[in-house]
Amino acid sequence: MDELCCLDGTVHSLIFQNAENGYTVLRLVTEEGELHTVVGCIPCVAPGEHLTVNGVWETHPQHGEQLKAVELERRLPEDADEIFNYLSSGVCKGVGPATARAIVDRFGVRTLDVLEQEPEKLTCLRGITEKKAQQIGGSFRQQMGLRRLMAFLAQYELPPALAILLRKLYGDAALDAVRANPYLLSADECGVSFSATDEIAMSLGIAADSDERLQAAVIFELNHNENNGHVFLPRDKLVAATVQLLNCDGDLAEKALDDLCARGAVVQEQVANVTACYLRRLWAAEVSAVARLWVLLSADADQGRQVDRVIAEIEKAQGITYADQQRQAVALAARTGVLILTGGPGTGKTTTVRGIVALFQRMGLDVMLAAPTGRAAMRMSELCGGLEAQTIHRLLGVTWNETTRETSFTKCEKEPLEADAVIVDEMSMVDVSLFAALLRALRPGTRLVLVGDADQLPSVGAGNVFSDLIRSKKVETVFLREVFRQAEQSAIIRNAHAVNLGQPPRFVNDQNDFFFMCRRSADRAVSTVVDLCKTRLPEKMGIPADQIQVLSPTRKGESGTESLNRLLQSALNPPAPDKRQRQWGEKVFREGDRIMQTRNDYDVVWQRSDGIVGTGIFNGDVGRVVQIDPSGEWLQVNFDDRVSTYTADQLSEIDLAYAMTVHKAQGSEYRAVILAAMSAAPALMVRGVLYTALTRARELLIVVGDDSAVTAMAENDRRQRRYSGLKWRLCNGS
């Protein structure tokens, strides 16, 4: 980061302030009388306030030189004139210039103390009733509460924006809530590390062996491992992890876990030979999913008496002849309530799904199509004759519950989907919570077809749903294994299947759509990737840069997505006088940039070109920055014809997407893919990552990197074990 500079002065005037996120542009006057522009998250600031700002100088295209605040110290105005300027700015609701003058004339330098502690004294002034006095006092106390919360967080080097978020979550009692339980800062919404919250807790006098600390650590471990894909943890591993986290006695961790089980926050249950410990919501999701799946399985009704004739009619109408496995899948769709269809690239999954859709329509069934991501849903719709496909979240009507701080869905048992059949693509991406929510929204007797490639990476969220369902052998499953002649002509598909068998791709360049460029040093590999995107593919192959997706197994390192994105942004969308940009931390977002949403946000409002308005942008959605506000306060992003406005506090939710990790690309398909294949963390150098990367490309795949690293990935079929009880429950009927 650039060297910090310090400015000390008094707020002269506000140029801009957003009450929702605290983003402020102000003019600061120093003791020498110099005026400077300061920008940053400075909630509730007003003229007359004293600020000491440490920040970085930057030049704004419209507003010139300004100091971007990194940290600051605030002091309330002290003399009567400063207090009058402060109050007359509108910082306190119900107090304008005239009222401010009357209050300051009466109470002088004691004014602010009166407003906060004795607002009833304001009734001695003409026109101020008891009710108005209390309203003024309440408004001022709110401002002071937010300031004190910011000051408290600043002691621990936590950003001012966190105060705004805590205020949204806990209202006026936010500081009291944090003081009472600092560990709430490690919840997903706040994202503060456990070590940081533990330090705060210790400084507040919370004992090392307190129940509060021990139970918070247990819950943290379960939440942390949910992010690693585990639905539960074995009791012994959970206790051991808690002991390591806190460096505490094992008996204390055991007792904390028992107490959490006793009050229902954790559910402990025997799963196979393991004593499994679940967060209650994940236990409920798994149990619910199994129970509802059994209902669908037991409702099978044979409607296949004339299925052979119907399939023949569909073949004739579509001008195709099904292979044996494809015909088997279409026939089973008529005869069974739940069907799994799986296979690798080129095995005819899409053709089979089109046949199943046609079959259901001839049976008079209302069919709904869904997929985990917007890109996957769009592709599914295109491949199924334009029949609308939606993301699973949108199909279920996702909402955000402010009270429970959890997602909920309008479609459920009380208001099920108006569908006779639901077909879900890219099922390997669906975690246990989303699967349970989908099943809750299906009426008994609804037909369910689950489609995907079981060899791709598992879901980002907890569970291994698709694989568990297949391995349980309780659901009718059709494996499409034959690679069709037309698909065999694609070197992408041939190499993907070779990798799936543990063989490295062919490192020769006599293939029509698959090329390997050996670069054994990261700097040469990265330079080649940038050159391919900027020059070679657009000029020599006619593939525009916006139709090329760069992938990497990792975020970190010289060939990781963070480094690649900076270089690709500089090459493909460099700064220009006619392009506004907005800095956020070490990132710069510029008009024209390709960006990606990195977490689900259910409150983002979007509008389509046809005027339809909706809410919700989800993890993995990719868009383009179309406009940035001149002040830098907001930017507008177009996500496949859904235009959304992002304010400054939401910029942490987006990232550049010229390059993305293989995990983030799952469920999407691109005209051209460039894979930067260099050594990375051992957990990422596995067959599933390489196979998933190869199968993202539709027309062209270029692997740039170290052939030994690629070979090692193909040979390494190590799969991280995910603790899940779904298969066991299905096999045991529970």
C-alpha positions in Angstrom: 0.0 0.0 0.0 1.1 3.6 -0.6 2.6 5.5 2.3 -0.1 7.0 4.6 -0.3 10.8 5.0 -2.0 12.6 7.9 -4.4 15.5 7.8 -5.7 17.3 11.0 -8.5 19.8 10.8 -12.2 20.7 11.1 -15.0 19.6 8.8 -15.8 22.6 6.7 -18.6 21.2 4.5 -20.1 17.9 3.2 -20.1 17.4 -0.5 -21.8 14.0 -0.4 -22.9 11.5 2.3 -24.8 8.2 2.0 -26.6 7.4 5.3 -27.0 3.8 4.4 -23.3 2.9 4.1 -21.5 5.9 5.6 -19.6 6.8 2.4 -18.7 10.5 2.6 -17.0 13.2 0.6 -16.2 16.2 2.7 -14.0 19.3 2.8 -11.6 19.6 5.7 -10.0 22.9 6.7 -6.6 22.7 8.5 -5.3 25.2 11.1 -3.4 26.8 8.3 -6.7 27.5 6.5 -6.0 25.0 3.7 -9.1 23.1 2.3 -8.7 19.5 1.3 -11.1 16.9 0.0 -11.4 13.7 2.1 -13.3 10.6 1.1 -14.2 7.4 2.9 -16.5 5.7 5.3 -17.2 8.4 7.9 -20.8 7.9 9.1 -22.8 10.8 10.7 -19.9 13.3 10.2 -21.0 17.0 10.2 -19.4 20.4 9.8 -17.7 21.6 13.0 -16.3 18.1 13.9 -12.5 17.7 14.3 -10.9 14.9 12.3 -7.4 13.4 12.2 -7.3 11.4 9.0 -4.6 9.0 7.9 -5.0 8.1 4.3 -3.6 7.9 0.8 -3.6 10.7 -1.8 -5.3 9.9 -5.0 -6.5 11.9 -8.0 -10.1 11.7 -9.0 -10.9 12.3 -12.7 -13.6 14.9 -11.8 -12.7 16.1 -8.3 -9.0 16.2 -8.5 -6.7 15.4 -5.6 -8.3 13.9 -2.5 -7.3 12.0 0.6 -8.8 8.5 0.8 -9.3 7.8 4.5 -7.8 4.6 5.8 -8.1 5.3 9.5 -9.3 8.3 11.4 -9.9 9.8 14.8 -12.9 11.9 15.5 -13.5 14.6 18.1 -16.8 16.5 18.7 -16.8 20.3 18.4 -15.9 22.1 21.6 -16.6 25.8 21.4 -20.1 27.3 20.9 -19.6 28.4 17.2 -18.4 24.9 16.2 -21.3 23.3 18.1 -23.7 25.6 16.3 -22.3 24.7 12.9 -22.4 21.0 13.8 -26.1 21.1 14.9 -27.3 23.4 12.1 -26.0 21.0 9.5 -28.9 18.7 10.1 -26.9 16.0 11.9 -29.7 15.7 14.5 -33.2 15.2 13.3 -35.6 18.0 14.3 -32.8 20.6 14.7 -32.4 23.2 12.0 -30.3 26.4 12.0 -32.9 28.4 14.1 -33.4 25.7 16.7 -29.6 25.1 16.8 -29.1 28.8 17.5 -31.6 28.8 20.3 -30.2 25.7 21.9 -26.6 26.9 21.7 -27.5 30.4 23.0 -29.1 28.7 26.0 -26.7 25.9 26.9 -23.4 27.0 25.3 -20.5 24.5 25.5 -22.8 22.1 27.5 -25.2 21.7 24.6 -24.0 18.3 23.4 -24.1 16.9 27.0 -27.7 18.2 27.4 -28.8 16.6 24.1 -27.5 13.2 25.1 -28.2 13.1 28.8 -30.8 15.6 29.7 -32.9 16.4 26.6 -35.9 17.2 28.8 -34.2 20.6 29.5 -34.9 21.6 25.9 -38.5 22.2 26.9 -37.5 25.5 28.4 -37.0 26.8 24.9 -39.9 28.2 23.0 -41.6 25.8 20.6 -40.0 22.6 22.0 -42.5 20.3 23.6 -41.7 17.3 25.8 -42.2 15.0 22.8 -40.0 17.0 20.5 -37.3 17.2 23.1 -37.2 13.4 23.5 -37.2 13.0 19.7 -34.2 15.3 19.4 -32.4 13.5 22.3 -33.1 10.1 20.8 -31.8 11.2 17.4 -28.6 12.5 19.0 -28.1 9.4 21.1 -28.3 7.3 17.9 -25.5 9.4 16.4 -23.4 9.0 19.5 -24.1 5.3 19.7 -22.8 4.8 16.2 -19.7 7.0 16.9 -18.9 5.0 20.0 -19.3 1.7 18.1 -16.9 3.0 15.5 -14.5 4.1 18.2 -14.7 0.7 19.9 -14.0 -1.2 16.7 -11.1 1.2 15.9 -9.4 0.1 19.0 -9.1 -3.4 17.4 -8.3 -2.0 13.9 -11.6 -3.0 12.6 -13.1 -0.8 9.7 -15.8 1.8 10.2 -18.0 0.1 7.6 -18.4 -2.8 10.1 -20.2 -0.4 12.4 -22.7 0.3 9.7 -23.3 -3.4 9.2 -23.6 -4.1 13.0 -26.1 -1.2 13.3 -28.2 -2.8 10.6 -28.1 -6.2 12.3 -28.6 -5.1 15.9 -29.9 -1.6 15.8 -29.2 0.9 18.6 -28.0 -2.0 20.9 -25.2 -3.0 18.5 -22.4 -1.9 20.9 -24.0 -3.6 23.8 -24.4 -6.7 21.8 -20.8 -6.8 20.7 -19.6 -6.1 24.3 -21.8 -8.9 25.6 -20.7 -11.4 23.0 -17.7 -10.3 20.8 -17.9 -13.7 19.1 -20.9 -12.6 17.0 -18.3 -10.7 14.9 -17.1 -14.1 13.6 -20.5 -14.8 12.1 -20.6 -15.1 8.3 -22.3 -11.6 8.0 -19.4 -9.9 9.7 -16.5 -12.1 8.7 -14.0 -11.1 11.4 -11.5 -13.9 12.2 -12.0 -15.9 15.3 -8.6 -15.0 16.6 -9.5 -11.3 16.3 -12.9 -11.7 18.1 -11.1 -13.9 20.8 -8.7 -11.1 21.4 -11.5 -8.6 21.8 -13.3 -11.0 24.2 -10.2 -11.4 26.3 -9.6 -7.6 26.5 -13.2 -7.3 27.8 -12.5 -9.7 30.6 -14.2 -12.9 29.3 -12.4 -15.8 31.0 -10.4 -18.3 28.9 -12.5 -21.1 30.4 -15.9 -19.4 30.2 -18.8 -21.3 28.7 -19.4 -18.4 26.3 -15.9 -18.7 24.8 -15.8 -22.5 24.6 -19.3 -22.8 23.0 -18.4 -20.0 20.5 -15.4 -22.0 19.5 -17.4 -25.2 18.9 -19.9 -23.3 16.8 -17.1 -21.6 14.9 -15.5 -24.9 14.1 -18.8 -26.3 12.8 -19.4 -23.2 10.6 -15.8 -23.2 9.4 -16.0 -26.9 8.3 -19.4 -26.3 6.7 -17.4 -24.0 4.4 -15.1 -26.9 3.7 -18.1 -29.0 2.6 -18.8 -31.0 5.7 -22.5 -31.4 6.8 -21.3 -32.7 10.2 -18.1 -33.4 12.1 -17.3 -36.5 14.1 -17.4 -35.7 17.8 -13.8 -36.6 18.4 -12.6 -34.4 15.5 -14.8 -31.5 16.6 -13.5 -31.7 20.2 -9.9 -32.0 19.0 -10.3 -29.0 16.6 -11.8 -26.9 19.5 -8.9 -27.8 21.8 -6.4 -26.8 19.2 -8.2 -23.5 18.4 -8.3 -22.4 22.1 -5.4 -24.4 23.5 -7.7 -25.6 26.2 -8.4 -28.7 28.1 -10.3 -31.5 26.3 -12.8 -31.9 29.2 -13.8 -28.2 28.8 -14.4 -28.7 25.1 -16.4 -31.8 25.8 -18.6 -30.0 28.3 -19.2 -27.1 25.9 -20.3 -29.4 23.2 -22.6 -31.3 25.6 -24.2 -28.0 26.7 -24.8 -27.0 23.1 -26.4 -30.3 22.4 -28.6 -29.9 25.6 -29.9 -26.5 24.3 -30.4 -27.8 20.8 -27.9 -25.6 19.0 -26.0 -28.8 18.0 -27.5 -32.1 17.2 -25.6 -35.2 18.0 -26.6 -38.5 16.4 -25.0 -41.8 15.4 -24.4 -42.0 11.7 -23.0 -45.4 10.7 -20.1 -45.9 13.1 -19.6 -42.2 13.7 -20.9 -39.9 16.5 -21.9 -37.1 14.2 -22.3 -33.5 15.4 -24.4 -31.2 13.2 -25.4 -27.6 13.3 -29.1 -27.9 13.8 -30.1 -26.3 10.4 -27.8 -28.7 8.5 -29.2 -31.7 10.4 -32.7 -30.5 9.7 -31.9 -30.1 6.0 -30.4 -33.6 5.7 -33.3 -35.3 7.6 -35.9 -33.3 5.6 -34.3 -34.1 2.3 -34.3 -37.8 2.9 -37.9 -37.9 4.2 -39.2 -36.0 1.2 -37.2 -38.0 -1.2 -38.7 -41.2 0.1 -42.2 -39.7 -0.4 -41.3 -39.0 -4.1 -39.8 -42.4 -4.5 -42.8 -44.2 -3.0 -45.2 -42.4 -5.2 -43.9 -44.0 -8.4 -46.7 -44.6 -10.9 -46.1 -46.7 -14.0 -47.3 -44.5 -16.9 -45.1 -46.3 -19.4 -47.6 -48.5 -21.2 -47.2 -46.7 -24.5 -43.8 -45.2 -23.8 -42.1 -47.1 -26.7 -44.5 -45.7 -29.2 -44.2 -42.1 -27.7 -40.4 -42.4 -27.8 -40.5 -43.4 -31.5 -42.7 -40.4 -32.2 -40.3 -38.1 -30.4 -37.3 -39.5 -32.3 -39.1 -38.9 -35.6 -40.1 -35.3 -34.6 -36.6 -34.5 -33.5 -34.9 -36.3 -36.3 -32.7 -38.5 -34.1 -32.3 -42.1 -33.0 -31.5 -42.6 -29.4 -28.7 -44.9 -28.2 -29.8 -47.7 -25.8 -28.9 -45.8 -22.6 -30.6 -42.6 -23.8 -33.8 -44.6 -24.7 -33.6 -46.3 -21.3 -33.4 -42.9 -19.5 -36.4 -41.5 -21.4 -38.4 -44.6 -20.7 -37.6 -44.5 -17.0 -38.7 -40.9 -16.8 -42.2 -42.1 -17.7 -42.1 -44.9 -15.2 -40.4 -43.5 -12.1 -40.9 -40.6 -9.8 -37.2 -39.7 -9.3 -34.5 -40.3 -12.0 -30.8 -39.5 -12.0 -29.1 -39.0 -15.4 -25.3 -38.7 -15.4 -22.5 -38.8 -17.9 -19.4 -36.9 -19.1 -19.1 -34.5 -22.0 -20.3 -35.8 -25.4 -22.4 -38.6 -24.0 -25.7 -37.1 -25.0 -27.1 -35.7 -21.7 -28.7 -32.7 -23.5 -30.3 -34.8 -26.2 -31.7 -37.1 -23.5 -33.0 -34.2 -21.5 -34.8 -32.8 -24.6 -36.4 -36.2 -25.1 -37.6 -36.3 -21.4 -39.0 -32.8 -21.7 -40.9 -33.8 -24.9 -42.1 -37.0 -23.2 -43.4 -35.1 -20.2 -45.2 -32.6 -22.4 -46.9 -35.4 -24.4 -48.0 -36.8 -21.0 -49.7 -33.5 -20.3 -47.3 -32.6 -17.5 -46.3 -29.0 -16.6 -42.5 -29.0 -16.7 -40.1 -26.7 -14.9 -36.4 -26.5 -15.6 -33.8 -25.3 -13.1 -30.0 -25.1 -12.5 -27.8 -23.8 -9.7 -26.4 -20.8 -11.6 -27.8 -18.2 -14.0 -25.4 -19.2 -16.8 -26.3 -22.9 -16.5 -30.0 -22.0 -16.5 -29.6 -19.9 -19.6 -27.8 -22.7 -21.4 -30.4 -25.2 -20.3 -33.2 -23.0 -21.7 -31.3 -22.6 -25.1 -30.8 -26.4 -25.4 -34.3 -27.3 -24.5 -36.1 -25.4 -27.3 -36.5 -22.1 -25.4 -38.5 -23.6 -22.5 -37.7 -21.2 -19.7 -35.2 -22.4 -17.1 -34.5 -20.5 -13.9 -31.9 -20.7 -11.1 -33.1 -22.9 -8.3 -33.1 -19.9 -6.0 -35.3 -17.9 -8.3 -37.6 -20.9 -8.9 -38.1 -21.2 -5.2 -38.6 -17.5 -4.6 -35.6 -16.8 -2.3 -35.9 -14.1 0.4 -33.7 -12.9 3.2 -35.2 -13.1 6.7 -33.9 -10.1 8.7 -35.0 -11.6 12.0 -33.2 -15.0 11.7 -30.4 -13.7 9.4 -31.1 -16.7 7.1 -32.4 -17.3 3.6 -35.9 -18.6 3.2 -38.1 -19.5 0.2 -41.6 -18.5 -0.6 -42.1 -21.9 -2.3 -42.4 -24.6 0.3 -44.9 -27.1 1.7 -47.5 -24.3 2.2 -47.0 -22.9 -1.3 -45.6 -25.6 -3.5 -44.4 -25.2 -7.1 -47.2 -25.5 -9.7 -45.3 -28.2 -11.5 -45.9 -31.8 -12.4 -42.2 -32.4 -13.3 -39.0 -30.6 -12.4 -35.7 -31.2 -14.2 -32.5 -29.9 -12.5 -29.2 -29.6 -14.4 -25.7 -29.4 -13.0 -26.7 -31.3 -9.8 -23.1 -31.8 -8.7 -23.2 -28.1 -7.6 -26.3 -28.4 -5.4 -25.6 -28.6 -1.6 -27.7 -30.3 1.0 -29.5 -27.1 2.1 -30.6 -26.1 -1.4 -31.6 -29.7 -2.2 -33.8 -29.8 0.9 -35.4 -26.5 0.0 -36.2 -27.8 -3.5 -37.8 -31.0 -2.2 -39.9 -29.0 0.3 -41.4 -27.1 -2.6 -42.5 -30.2 -4.6 -46.0 -31.6 -4.3 -46.2 -35.4 -3.6 -46.2 -37.1 -7.0 -44.1 -34.5 -8.7 -41.6 -36.1 -11.0 -38.0 -35.1 -10.4 -35.1 -35.6 -12.9 -31.6 -34.8 -11.6 -28.9 -34.3 -14.3 -25.2 -33.8 -13.9 -21.7 -35.1 -14.2 -20.7 -37.0 -11.1 -17.0 -36.6 -11.9 -17.1 -32.9 -11.6 -16.2 -31.0 -8.4 -18.7 -31.3 -5.6 -20.8 -28.3 -4.4 -19.2 -25.3 -2.8 -21.7 -25.6 0.0 -22.0 -28.5 2.5 -22.7 -32.0 1.3 -22.0 -34.3 -1.6 -25.6 -34.7 -2.7 -25.3 -35.9 -6.3 -22.7 -38.4 -5.5 -24.4 -39.6 -2.3 -27.7 -40.1 -4.2 -25.9 -42.2 -6.9 -23.9 -44.3 -4.5 -27.0 -45.0 -2.3 -28.5 -47.0 -5.3 -31.9 -46.1 -4.0 -32.7 -43.8 -6.9 -33.0 -45.1 -10.5 -29.8 -43.9 -12.2 -28.8 -44.0 -15.9 -25.1 -43.7 -16.7 -24.4 -42.4 -20.2 -21.0 -43.8 -21.1 -21.0 -43.9 -24.9 -19.2 -40.9 -26.5 -20.9 -40.1 -29.7 -19.0 -40.0 -33.0 -19.5 -36.3 -33.5 -18.3 -35.6 -30.0 -15.3 -37.9 -30.5 -14.0 -35.5 -33.1 -13.5 -32.9 -30.3 -10.1 -33.2 -28.7 -11.5 -31.3 -25.7 -13.9 -34.2 -25.1 -11.4 -36.9 -25.8 -8.9 -35.3 -23.4 -11.5 -34.8 -20.7 -12.4 -38.5 -20.8 -8.7 -39.4 -20.8 -8.2 -37.3 -17.7 -11.2 -38.9 -16.0 -9.5 -42.2 -16.5 -6.3 -40.9 -14.9 -4.4 -40.2 -18.1 -2.8 -36.8 -18.9 -4.2 -34.9 -21.9 -2.2 -35.2 -25.1 0.5 -32.6 -25.1 0.6 -32.2 -28.9 -0.8 -29.5 -31.0 -2.2 -31.5 -33.9 -5.7 -31.3 -32.3 -8.4 -29.1 -33.7 -9.7 -27.5 -30.6 -7.2 -28.4 -27.8 -3.8 -26.9 -27.5 -1.0 -27.1 -25.0 1.6 -24.4 -24.5 4.5 -25.5 -22.2 5.6 -22.8 -19.9 7.5 -24.0 -16.8 7.9 -20.7 -15.1 4.9 -18.8 -13.7 5.9 -15.4 -15.2 6.2 -16.9 -18.7 2.9 -18.7 -18.3 1.1 -15.5 -17.2 2.6 -13.4 -19.9 1.4 -16.0 -22.5 -2.1 -16.0 -21.1 -2.3 -12.2 -21.3 -1.0 -12.2 -24.9 -3.5 -14.9 -25.9 -6.4 -12.9 -24.6 -5.3 -9.5 -25.8 -3.8 -10.3 -29.2 -3.5 -13.8 -30.5 -7.0 -15.2 -30.2 -8.8 -12.0 -31.2 -6.6 -11.3 -34.2 -5.7 -14.8 -35.4 -8.8 -16.8 -34.5 -11.5 -14.1 -34.4 -12.5 -14.8 -30.8 -13.2 -11.5 -29.0 -11.6 -11.1 -25.5 -15.0 -11.0 -23.9 -15.7 -14.6 -25.1 -12.5 -15.9 -23.5 -12.5 -17.1 -19.9 -9.2 -17.6 -18.1 -9.2 -20.3 -15.4 -6.7 -21.2 -12.7 -6.9 -23.8 -9.9 -6.0 -21.1 -7.3 -6.5 -17.5 -6.3 -3.1 -17.0 -4.8 0.4 -16.9 -6.4 1.8 -15.5 -9.6 -0.5 -17.6 -11.8 -3.5 -17.3 -9.4 -6.7 -15.4 -10.3 -5.8 -12.3 -8.2 -2.6 -11.7 -10.1 -4.1 -12.7 -13.5 -7.1 -10.3 -13.0 -4.8 -7.3 -12.4 -2.7 -8.1 -15.5 -5.7 -8.9 -17.7 -7.6 -5.8 -16.6 -4.6 -3.6 -17.4 -4.3 -5.3 -20.9 -7.9 -5.5 -21.8 -9.5 -2.5 -20.1 -6.7 0.0 -19.3 -7.4 3.4 -17.7 -8.7 6.1 -20.1 -10.0 9.6 -19.7 -13.5 8.6 -20.7 -13.6 5.6 -18.2 -14.5 6.3 -14.6 -13.0 3.9 -12.0 -13.5 3.2 -8.3 -10.8 1.9 -5.9 -11.8 -0.6 -3.2 -8.9 -1.8 -1.1 -6.3 -3.0 -3.5 -8.8 -3.5 -6.3 -9.8 -1.1 -8.9 -13.2 -1.4 -10.7 -13.4 0.4 -14.0 -16.2 1.0 -16.5 -16.2 -1.9 -18.9 -14.7 -4.4 -16.4 -15.9 -8.0 -16.2 -16.9 -8.7 -12.6 -18.3 -11.6 -10.6 -20.6 -11.7 -7.5 -18.8 -13.6 -4.8 -21.6 -14.2 -2.3 -25.4 -14.4 -2.4 -27.0 -11.0 -1.9 -30.8 -11.2 -1.7 -31.4 -7.5 -1.4 -29.7 -6.3 -4.6 -32.5 -4.9 -6.8 -32.2 -5.5 -10.6 -34.2 -4.4 -13.6 -34.3 -6.1 -17.0 -34.6 -4.2 -20.3 -38.3 -5.3 -20.6 -39.0 -3.4 -17.3 -39.3 -6.4 -15.1 -37.8 -5.7 -11.6 -36.5 -8.3 -9.2 -34.1 -8.8 -6.3 -31.1 -11.1 -5.7 -27.7 -11.5 -7.3 -26.0 -14.8 -6.4 -22.6 -16.2 -5.9 -20.9 -16.8 -9.3 -23.1 -14.5 -11.4 -20.9 -12.7 -13.9 -21.6 -9.2 -15.3 -20.0 -6.1 -16.6 -19.6 -2.6 -15.1 -21.5 -0.3 -17.3 -21.4 3.0 -15.3 -19.7 4.5 -12.3 -21.1 7.5 -10.5 -18.8 10.6 -10.9 -18.4 10.7 -7.1 -17.5 7.0 -7.0 -20.4 6.3 -4.6 -22.1 3.7 -6.8 -21.5 1.6 -9.8 -23.9 -0.1 -12.2 -23.5 -3.7 -13.3 -25.3 -5.6 -16.1 -25.7 -9.3 -15.3 -27.1 -10.8 -18.5 -29.7 -8.1 -18.9 -30.3 -7.6 -15.2 -28.9 -4.2 -14.3 -28.1 -3.6 -10.6 -26.7 -0.7 -8.7 -23.9 -1.4 -6.2 -23.1 1.2 -3.4 -19.7 1.5 -1.8 -20.5 -1.0 1.1 -21.4 -3.7 -1.5 -18.1 -3.6 -3.4 -16.7 -6.3 -1.1 -19.2 -8.7 -2.7 -17.7 -8.4 -6.2 -14.4 -9.3 -7.8 -12.8 -9.0 -11.2 -13.7 -12.0 -13.4 -11.3 -11.9 -16.4 -9.8 -14.9 -14.6 -11.7 -17.1 -12.1 -11.0 -20.3 -10.2 -12.1 -23.6 -11.6 -14.5 -23.9 -8.7 -16.2 -20.6 -9.5 -16.5 -21.6 -13.2 -18.4 -24.8 -12.4 -21.8 -24.8 -14.1 -20.8 -22.4 -16.8 -19.6 -23.0 -20.4 -17.5 -20.6 -22.4 -16.6 -20.4 -26.1 -12.9 -20.4 -25.3 -11.1 -21.3 -22.1 -7.4 -20.7 -21.2 -6.3 -22.7 -18.2 -3.2 -21.4 -16.4 -1.9 -24.8 -15.1 0.9 -24.3 -12.7 1.6 -25.9 -9.3 -0.7 -24.9 -6.5 -1.8 -26.1 -3.1 -1.9 -29.9 -2.9 -5.7 -29.9 -2.3 -6.2 -28.2 -5.7 -3.8 -30.3 -7.7 -6.3 -33.1 -8.2 -8.1 -34.8 -11.1 -11.5 -33.3 -10.4 -10.2 -29.7 -10.8 -8.5 -30.5 -14.1 -11.5 -32.4 -15.5 -13.9 -29.7 -14.5 -11.6 -27.0 -16.1 -11.4 -29.0 -19.4 -15.2 -29.4 -19.6 -15.9 -25.7 -19.3 -14.8 -25.1 -22.9 -17.2 -25.3 -25.8 -15.1 -24.5 -28.9 -11.5 -24.0 -27.9 -9.3 -25.0 -24.9 -5.7 -23.8 -24.4 -3.7 -25.2 -21.5 -0.7 -22.9 -20.6 1.7 -24.2 -18.0 3.8 -26.9 -16.7 3.2 -30.4 -18.3 4.4 -32.1 -15.1 1.8 -30.2 -13.0 -0.9 -31.2 -15.5 0.2 -34.8 -15.4 0.3 -34.8 -11.6 -3.3 -33.5 -11.5 -4.6 -36.2 -13.9 -3.0 -38.9 -11.9 -4.2 -37.6 -8.5 -7.7 -38.9 -7.9 -7.6 -38.0 -4.2 -10.9 -36.6 -3.2 -11.4 -34.8 0.1 -13.8 -36.8 2.2 -16.9 -34.9 3.1 -18.8 -35.8 6.2 -22.4 -36.3 5.2 -25.2 -38.6 6.4 -27.3 -38.4 3.3 -26.3 -41.8 1.7 -26.4 -43.6 5.1 -29.9 -42.3 5.8 -31.2 -43.3 2.4 -29.7 -46.8 2.8 -31.1 -47.2 6.2 -34.5 -45.7 5.5 -34.2 -42.9 8.0 
